[in-house]
Amino acid sequence: MQLLNQQLLIGFLLAICISLLSFKLGFLSKSGGLAACLLGTIVFGLGGFAWAVVLMGFFISSSVLSKFFKIRKADLEEKFSKGSKRDAWQVWANGGVAGIFVIFHAFLPDAIWPWLAFCGAIAAVNADTWATELGVLSKKNPINLITGQTVERGASGGVSPFGTFAALLASLLIAILAIVFWPMTIQNPIGSQSVLLLIGITAAGVFGSLVDSFLGATVQTIFYCPQCKKETEKHPTHSCGQTTSYFRGWKWVNNDWVNTICALMGGIVMILASVF
């Protein structure tokens, strides 16, 4: 118990430092910084170093991409409900599911499935983020995942070869971190055949990102700007200042819910993989 308390304290202090730095760099809003502090405390305090490394692999890579290509994506900001500075809802949407798997690990320290599910969830949100951040830079317009029709860059439900490749690389990064920093307290049942884990976690991440695109093309709520004559996630006002109106989708399914389901799907794939 004393060791756990010490680890929670260390995790809390590290989370504060990282959250403050991220806030100063513009990666997080104030609410996002508070949420990230709590999430970091849970992940490091109840999981440990390996869990924190995987989480940071997602957070650092996705945040850097968001900032690095911000200028090139400026003309697409009108498509997205939020900017590159993550708020509390975005932090929980991307990391909340993974945090729940860490809590499962605290109660089942010898089980492998919480670790694999955690990695699958992180791989999924990382894949989705990279696909969004890099996919919009593709010279070719994406296609709607359901209809196959060409849509504007940044449109919900749109996929492109470049974006899908970015999702693959993002998942692969998390898979590599998961294998290299495998927790010492959890036995690796595959041992030297790490390529199976590499494929499994990478596939889970890509699958999660495709589920995200599927939901974006079907049930995610989308609004319409009558002045710009464009679909958007922004509501109640568009970037131009015009009031947006409901266009399609389920009204309660916003982008944060879609990201949460994306993470859950990545985790579920790895839970099923651990069974077989």
C-alpha positions as a LaTeX table, in Angstrom:
\begin{tabular}{lrrr}
\hline
Residue & $x$ (\AA) & $y$ (\AA) & $z$ (\AA) \\
\hline
Met1 & 0.00 & 0.00 & 0.00 \\
Gln2 & 2.84 & 2.38 & 0.86 \\
Leu3 & 4.51 & 1.64 & $-2.49$ \\
Leu4 & 1.23 & 2.36 & $-4.30$ \\
Asn5 & 0.82 & 5.65 & $-2.46$ \\
Gln6 & 4.37 & 6.66 & $-3.37$ \\
Gln7 & 3.76 & 5.78 & $-7.02$ \\
Leu8 & 0.51 & 7.76 & $-7.05$ \\
Leu9 & 2.32 & 10.75 & $-5.56$ \\
Ile10 & 5.12 & 10.54 & $-8.12$ \\
Gly11 & 2.55 & 10.13 & $-10.89$ \\
Phe12 & 0.67 & 13.19 & $-9.65$ \\
Leu13 & 3.81 & 15.34 & $-9.55$ \\
Leu14 & 4.92 & 14.23 & $-13.01$ \\
Ala15 & 1.42 & 14.76 & $-14.38$ \\
Ile16 & 1.37 & 18.31 & $-13.01$ \\
Cys17 & 4.72 & 19.10 & $-14.65$ \\
Ile18 & 3.69 & 17.66 & $-18.02$ \\
Ser19 & 0.27 & 19.33 & $-17.92$ \\
Leu20 & 1.75 & 22.72 & $-17.08$ \\
Leu21 & 4.32 & 22.40 & $-19.86$ \\
Ser22 & 1.63 & 21.31 & $-22.32$ \\
Phe23 & $-0.53$ & 24.27 & $-21.31$ \\
Lys24 & 2.38 & 26.67 & $-21.84$ \\
Leu25 & 3.08 & 25.16 & $-25.27$ \\
Gly26 & $-0.56$ & 25.50 & $-26.25$ \\
Phe27 & $-1.29$ & 21.77 & $-26.42$ \\
Leu28 & $-3.96$ & 21.94 & $-23.71$ \\
Ser29 & $-6.53$ & 24.42 & $-22.47$ \\
Lys30 & $-6.93$ & 25.03 & $-18.73$ \\
Ser31 & $-9.64$ & 22.40 & $-18.44$ \\
Gly32 & $-7.58$ & 20.05 & $-20.62$ \\
Gly33 & $-4.57$ & 20.52 & $-18.36$ \\
Leu34 & $-6.60$ & 19.59 & $-15.27$ \\
Ala35 & $-8.05$ & 16.52 & $-17.00$ \\
Ala36 & $-4.61$ & 15.47 & $-18.26$ \\
Cys37 & $-3.22$ & 15.82 & $-14.75$ \\
Leu38 & $-5.84$ & 13.44 & $-13.36$ \\
Leu39 & $-5.47$ & 10.99 & $-16.24$ \\
Gly40 & $-1.68$ & 11.01 & $-15.92$ \\
Thr41 & $-1.93$ & 10.33 & $-12.20$ \\
Ile42 & $-4.18$ & 7.34 & $-12.84$ \\
Val43 & $-2.01$ & 5.91 & $-15.62$ \\
Phe44 & 1.37 & 6.30 & $-13.88$ \\
Gly45 & 0.10 & 5.79 & $-10.34$ \\
Leu46 & $-1.92$ & 2.63 & $-10.99$ \\
Gly47 & $-0.01$ & 1.39 & $-14.04$ \\
Gly48 & 3.58 & 2.48 & $-13.94$ \\
Phe49 & 6.36 & 3.59 & $-16.23$ \\
Ala50 & 5.47 & 1.41 & $-19.25$ \\
Trp51 & 1.85 & 2.55 & $-19.24$ \\
Ala52 & 2.94 & 6.19 & $-18.99$ \\
Val53 & 5.36 & 5.79 & $-21.92$ \\
Val54 & 2.61 & 4.48 & $-24.20$ \\
Leu55 & 0.26 & 7.29 & $-23.17$ \\
Met56 & 2.98 & 9.90 & $-23.71$ \\
Gly57 & 3.77 & 8.38 & $-27.10$ \\
Phe58 & 0.24 & 9.27 & $-28.16$ \\
Phe59 & 0.07 & 12.64 & $-26.45$ \\
Ile60 & 3.42 & 13.97 & $-27.64$ \\
Ser61 & 3.20 & 12.73 & $-31.24$ \\
Ser62 & $-0.39$ & 13.88 & $-31.76$ \\
Ser63 & 0.15 & 17.26 & $-30.09$ \\
Val64 & 3.28 & 17.97 & $-32.12$ \\
Leu65 & 1.50 & 17.08 & $-35.35$ \\
Ser66 & $-1.42$ & 19.35 & $-34.44$ \\
Lys67 & 0.90 & 22.29 & $-33.87$ \\
Phe68 & 3.42 & 21.58 & $-36.62$ \\
Phe69 & 0.85 & 21.58 & $-39.43$ \\
Lys70 & $-1.49$ & 24.16 & $-37.89$ \\
Ile71 & $-0.72$ & 26.85 & $-40.50$ \\
Arg72 & $-1.17$ & 24.48 & $-43.43$ \\
Lys73 & $-4.51$ & 23.34 & $-42.01$ \\
Ala74 & $-5.78$ & 26.84 & $-41.20$ \\
Asp75 & $-8.27$ & 26.83 & $-44.06$ \\
Leu76 & $-9.79$ & 23.60 & $-42.73$ \\
Glu77 & $-10.44$ & 24.75 & $-39.17$ \\
Glu78 & $-14.00$ & 25.64 & $-40.13$ \\
Lys79 & $-14.69$ & 21.91 & $-40.48$ \\
Phe80 & $-13.79$ & 20.87 & $-36.94$ \\
Ser81 & $-15.74$ & 21.55 & $-33.78$ \\
Lys82 & $-12.56$ & 22.32 & $-31.81$ \\
Gly83 & $-9.03$ & 23.51 & $-32.47$ \\
Ser84 & $-5.66$ & 21.92 & $-31.76$ \\
Lys85 & $-5.72$ & 22.98 & $-28.09$ \\
Arg86 & $-7.38$ & 20.05 & $-26.31$ \\
Asp87 & $-10.00$ & 20.71 & $-23.66$ \\
Ala88 & $-11.11$ & 18.37 & $-20.85$ \\
Trp89 & $-13.72$ & 16.63 & $-23.00$ \\
Gln90 & $-11.12$ & 15.85 & $-25.66$ \\
Val91 & $-8.66$ & 14.54 & $-23.09$ \\
Trp92 & $-11.24$ & 12.16 & $-21.65$ \\
Ala93 & $-12.54$ & 11.18 & $-25.09$ \\
Asn94 & $-9.05$ & 10.17 & $-26.19$ \\
Gly95 & $-7.65$ & 8.83 & $-22.91$ \\
Gly96 & $-10.62$ & 7.99 & $-20.69$ \\
Val97 & $-11.14$ & 4.47 & $-22.03$ \\
Ala98 & $-7.43$ & 3.71 & $-21.64$ \\
Gly99 & $-7.61$ & 5.06 & $-18.08$ \\
Ile100 & $-10.42$ & 2.61 & $-17.28$ \\
Phe101 & $-8.25$ & $-0.29$ & $-18.46$ \\
Val102 & $-5.50$ & 0.91 & $-16.12$ \\
Ile103 & $-7.99$ & 0.75 & $-13.24$ \\
Phe104 & $-8.86$ & $-2.82$ & $-14.26$ \\
His105 & $-5.14$ & $-3.59$ & $-14.09$ \\
Ala106 & $-5.01$ & $-2.28$ & $-10.52$ \\
Phe107 & $-7.62$ & $-4.86$ & $-9.50$ \\
Leu108 & $-6.24$ & $-7.63$ & $-11.77$ \\
Pro109 & $-2.46$ & $-7.09$ & $-11.70$ \\
Asp110 & $-1.62$ & $-10.53$ & $-13.12$ \\
Ala111 & $-4.03$ & $-10.36$ & $-16.06$ \\
Ile112 & $-2.63$ & $-9.45$ & $-19.47$ \\
Trp113 & $-5.83$ & $-8.23$ & $-21.11$ \\
Pro114 & $-5.99$ & $-4.79$ & $-19.39$ \\
Trp115 & $-2.50$ & $-3.98$ & $-20.72$ \\
Leu116 & $-3.32$ & $-5.17$ & $-24.24$ \\
Ala117 & $-6.66$ & $-3.33$ & $-24.18$ \\
Phe118 & $-4.91$ & $-0.18$ & $-22.96$ \\
Cys119 & $-2.43$ & $-0.37$ & $-25.84$ \\
Gly120 & $-5.21$ & $-1.07$ & $-28.36$ \\
Ala121 & $-7.21$ & 1.94 & $-27.14$ \\
Ile122 & $-4.19$ & 4.25 & $-27.32$ \\
Ala123 & $-3.23$ & 2.89 & $-30.75$ \\
Ala124 & $-6.76$ & 3.63 & $-32.00$ \\
Val125 & $-6.88$ & 7.27 & $-30.86$ \\
Asn126 & $-3.34$ & 7.83 & $-32.10$ \\
Ala127 & $-4.25$ & 6.36 & $-35.49$ \\
Asp128 & $-7.36$ & 8.54 & $-35.68$ \\
Thr129 & $-5.42$ & 11.67 & $-34.72$ \\
Trp130 & $-2.62$ & 11.07 & $-37.21$ \\
Ala131 & $-5.13$ & 10.23 & $-39.95$ \\
Thr132 & $-6.92$ & 13.53 & $-39.30$ \\
Glu133 & $-3.83$ & 15.69 & $-38.90$ \\
Leu134 & $-1.94$ & 14.26 & $-41.89$ \\
Gly135 & $-4.83$ & 13.05 & $-44.03$ \\
Val136 & $-6.08$ & 16.59 & $-44.60$ \\
Leu137 & $-2.71$ & 17.41 & $-46.17$ \\
Ser138 & $-3.29$ & 14.92 & $-48.97$ \\
Lys139 & $-3.41$ & 16.51 & $-52.42$ \\
Lys140 & $-6.33$ & 14.29 & $-53.36$ \\
Asn141 & $-9.73$ & 14.75 & $-51.77$ \\
Pro142 & $-10.89$ & 11.89 & $-49.54$ \\
Ile143 & $-13.92$ & 9.69 & $-50.21$ \\
Asn144 & $-16.85$ & 8.99 & $-47.94$ \\
Leu145 & $-16.25$ & 5.62 & $-46.28$ \\
Ile146 & $-19.88$ & 4.57 & $-46.84$ \\
Thr147 & $-20.88$ & 6.03 & $-50.20$ \\
Gly148 & $-17.49$ & 6.15 & $-51.90$ \\
Gln149 & $-18.25$ & 9.67 & $-53.13$ \\
Thr150 & $-15.57$ & 12.36 & $-53.06$ \\
Val151 & $-15.88$ & 14.77 & $-50.14$ \\
Glu152 & $-14.03$ & 17.87 & $-49.01$ \\
Arg153 & $-10.83$ & 17.52 & $-47.01$ \\
Gly154 & $-11.59$ & 17.40 & $-43.30$ \\
Ala155 & $-15.15$ & 16.16 & $-43.82$ \\
Ser156 & $-16.38$ & 13.69 & $-41.20$ \\
Gly157 & $-16.33$ & 10.13 & $-42.51$ \\
Gly158 & $-13.79$ & 10.88 & $-45.22$ \\
Val159 & $-10.85$ & 8.54 & $-45.81$ \\
Ser160 & $-7.85$ & 8.69 & $-48.11$ \\
Pro161 & $-4.89$ & 6.41 & $-48.84$ \\
Phe162 & $-2.52$ & 8.97 & $-47.29$ \\
Gly163 & $-4.63$ & 9.29 & $-44.15$ \\
Thr164 & $-4.96$ & 5.53 & $-43.79$ \\
Phe165 & $-1.19$ & 5.13 & $-44.16$ \\
Ala166 & $-0.73$ & 7.76 & $-41.45$ \\
Ala167 & $-3.09$ & 5.77 & $-39.21$ \\
Leu168 & $-1.01$ & 2.65 & $-39.85$ \\
Leu169 & 2.21 & 4.42 & $-38.85$ \\
Ala170 & 0.57 & 5.87 & $-35.74$ \\
Ser171 & $-0.64$ & 2.44 & $-34.62$ \\
Leu172 & 2.74 & 0.94 & $-35.37$ \\
Leu173 & 4.43 & 3.52 & $-33.16$ \\
Ile174 & 2.24 & 2.58 & $-30.19$ \\
Ala175 & 2.76 & $-1.13$ & $-30.88$ \\
Ile176 & 6.54 & $-0.68$ & $-30.85$ \\
Leu177 & 6.40 & 1.28 & $-27.58$ \\
Ala178 & 4.17 & $-1.42$ & $-26.06$ \\
Ile179 & 6.62 & $-4.17$ & $-26.94$ \\
Val180 & 9.84 & $-2.32$ & $-26.08$ \\
Phe181 & 8.49 & $-1.05$ & $-22.74$ \\
Trp182 & 6.48 & $-4.16$ & $-21.83$ \\
Pro183 & 5.66 & $-4.01$ & $-18.07$ \\
Met184 & 7.98 & $-6.14$ & $-15.99$ \\
Thr185 & 5.08 & $-7.24$ & $-13.78$ \\
Ile186 & 3.09 & $-8.74$ & $-16.68$ \\
Gln187 & 4.22 & $-11.97$ & $-18.31$ \\
Asn188 & 4.49 & $-11.86$ & $-22.11$ \\
Pro189 & 2.74 & $-15.04$ & $-23.33$ \\
Ile190 & 4.16 & $-14.73$ & $-26.83$ \\
Gly191 & 7.77 & $-14.22$ & $-25.81$ \\
Ser192 & 10.13 & $-13.93$ & $-28.75$ \\
Gln193 & 7.30 & $-13.87$ & $-31.31$ \\
Ser194 & 6.67 & $-10.19$ & $-30.73$ \\
Val195 & 5.70 & $-9.72$ & $-34.37$ \\
Leu196 & 2.25 & $-11.11$ & $-33.50$ \\
Leu197 & 1.78 & $-8.42$ & $-30.87$ \\
Leu198 & 3.09 & $-5.84$ & $-33.31$ \\
Ile199 & 0.52 & $-6.86$ & $-35.90$ \\
Gly200 & $-2.29$ & $-7.19$ & $-33.35$ \\
Ile201 & $-1.90$ & $-3.76$ & $-31.73$ \\
Thr202 & $-1.32$ & $-2.07$ & $-35.09$ \\
Ala203 & $-4.43$ & $-3.72$ & $-36.55$ \\
Ala204 & $-6.48$ & $-2.74$ & $-33.49$ \\
Gly205 & $-5.46$ & 0.88 & $-33.93$ \\
Val206 & $-6.27$ & 1.01 & $-37.64$ \\
Phe207 & $-9.60$ & $-0.73$ & $-37.03$ \\
Gly208 & $-10.50$ & 1.81 & $-34.35$ \\
Ser209 & $-9.72$ & 4.70 & $-36.70$ \\
Leu210 & $-11.89$ & 3.16 & $-39.43$ \\
Val211 & $-14.74$ & 2.79 & $-36.92$ \\
Asp212 & $-14.26$ & 6.50 & $-36.18$ \\
Ser213 & $-14.62$ & 7.30 & $-39.90$ \\
Phe214 & $-17.65$ & 5.02 & $-40.17$ \\
Leu215 & $-19.38$ & 6.82 & $-37.30$ \\
Gly216 & $-18.41$ & 10.17 & $-38.79$ \\
Ala217 & $-20.08$ & 9.19 & $-42.05$ \\
Thr218 & $-23.24$ & 7.82 & $-40.44$ \\
Val219 & $-24.30$ & 8.86 & $-36.92$ \\
Gln220 & $-22.08$ & 11.78 & $-35.88$ \\
Thr221 & $-24.07$ & 15.00 & $-35.72$ \\
Ile222 & $-23.16$ & 17.40 & $-38.52$ \\
Phe223 & $-24.31$ & 20.97 & $-38.96$ \\
Tyr224 & $-24.64$ & 23.21 & $-42.00$ \\
Cys225 & $-23.57$ & 26.80 & $-42.58$ \\
Pro226 & $-26.06$ & 28.53 & $-44.94$ \\
Gln227 & $-23.63$ & 31.35 & $-45.68$ \\
Cys228 & $-20.59$ & 29.20 & $-46.59$ \\
Lys229 & $-22.82$ & 26.39 & $-47.89$ \\
Lys230 & $-20.64$ & 23.83 & $-46.14$ \\
Glu231 & $-21.04$ & 20.98 & $-43.66$ \\
Thr232 & $-19.27$ & 21.48 & $-40.36$ \\
Glu233 & $-18.96$ & 20.16 & $-36.82$ \\
Lys234 & $-19.11$ & 23.69 & $-35.42$ \\
His235 & $-22.19$ & 24.77 & $-33.50$ \\
Pro236 & $-23.90$ & 27.10 & $-32.73$ \\
Thr237 & $-21.82$ & 29.42 & $-34.93$ \\
His238 & $-19.53$ & 28.74 & $-37.85$ \\
Ser239 & $-16.08$ & 30.30 & $-38.32$ \\
Cys240 & $-17.69$ & 33.01 & $-40.43$ \\
Gly241 & $-19.98$ & 33.97 & $-37.56$ \\
Gln242 & $-23.13$ & 32.55 & $-39.17$ \\
Thr243 & $-25.43$ & 30.37 & $-37.06$ \\
Thr244 & $-25.24$ & 26.73 & $-38.10$ \\
Ser245 & $-28.25$ & 24.43 & $-38.31$ \\
Tyr246 & $-28.64$ & 20.69 & $-37.76$ \\
Phe247 & $-27.96$ & 18.73 & $-40.95$ \\
Arg248 & $-27.62$ & 15.01 & $-40.20$ \\
Gly249 & $-26.65$ & 12.37 & $-37.66$ \\
Trp250 & $-27.71$ & 11.66 & $-34.08$ \\
Lys251 & $-27.83$ & 14.92 & $-32.18$ \\
Trp252 & $-26.05$ & 13.58 & $-29.08$ \\
Val253 & $-23.16$ & 11.95 & $-30.98$ \\
Asn254 & $-20.51$ & 14.65 & $-31.23$ \\
Asn255 & $-16.84$ & 14.17 & $-32.11$ \\
Asp256 & $-15.89$ & 13.45 & $-28.50$ \\
Trp257 & $-18.29$ & 10.51 & $-28.37$ \\
Val258 & $-16.95$ & 9.24 & $-31.69$ \\
Asn259 & $-13.38$ & 9.38 & $-30.36$ \\
Thr260 & $-14.45$ & 7.53 & $-27.22$ \\
Ile261 & $-16.00$ & 4.73 & $-29.26$ \\
Cys262 & $-12.89$ & 4.66 & $-31.45$ \\
Ala263 & $-10.73$ & 4.02 & $-28.37$ \\
Leu264 & $-13.18$ & 1.41 & $-27.05$ \\
Met265 & $-13.10$ & $-0.50$ & $-30.32$ \\
Gly266 & $-9.29$ & $-0.62$ & $-30.28$ \\
Gly267 & $-9.41$ & $-1.95$ & $-26.73$ \\
Ile268 & $-12.05$ & $-4.56$ & $-27.51$ \\
Val269 & $-10.03$ & $-5.91$ & $-30.43$ \\
Met270 & $-7.07$ & $-6.53$ & $-28.11$ \\
Ile271 & $-9.29$ & $-8.09$ & $-25.44$ \\
Leu272 & $-10.52$ & $-10.57$ & $-28.04$ \\
Ala273 & $-6.94$ & $-11.12$ & $-29.17$ \\
Ser274 & $-5.89$ & $-11.93$ & $-25.58$ \\
Val275 & $-8.60$ & $-14.60$ & $-25.41$ \\
Phe276 & $-7.38$ & $-16.39$ & $-28.51$ \\
\hline
\end{tabular}
